[in-house]
């Protein structure tokens, strides 16, 4: 049963409207209890099947789904793949073999049952940060926020994306390169590319995403950033020149 839609977001506070989808009543109750403990989460409903969840998604009242994978009739994974514009999603399951599929579908996180509150909270913070990046709020005329949080061990570290030189793919991980530091996070390059401002970050190669403001020079099939030589794919070279270089070229 869908709750009354009186869950508006406060003017100066982001609240993620959450849906719990799981065929196990005990698990649903636990997730509902966790959501009630987190101030930036608001429950819009809970349901026992993906078919029932479709009603919530179609009404556009859901920002974040806690979605079980193994359910009767329609699995959580098949349900998510059927959506044209899915909400942020956190998979919940007792089976670790689905982790890679979760990253393929660019879910926010992947929670293994039984779920501890600390791990739940970490996943919720990840969802909040991604929501903010996808829905930037202008404040005091400063435009889009220039920071994000990354997980480093058991803590969350604030970084400023203008300081990133380039990002290197390492399969299901990426390495963020700064002038004086490097940080590895559990994220795919494609999902991070979606999160960062497209006018600022450009994919020059299947394994490299660069901050265009940090480019020193471009020569043939190479891009130089902070004295480091990076490969430039032939099929991306023309786009880089047209979208970045020629727009800022003084003499032609």
Secondary structure, 3 states (H helix, E strand, C coil): CCCCCCCCCCCCCCCEEEEEECCCHHHHHHHHHHHHHCCCEEEEEEECCHHHHHHHHHHCCCCEEEEECCCCCCCHHHHHHCCCCCCEEEEEECCHHHHHHHHHCCCCEEEECCCCHHHHHHHHHHHHHHHHHHCCCCCCCCCCCCEEEEEECCEEEEEEHHHCCEEEEECCEEEEECCCCEEEECCCHHHHHHHCCCCCEEEEECCEEEEHHHEEEEECCEEEECCEEEECCHHHHHHHHHHHHHHHCCCC
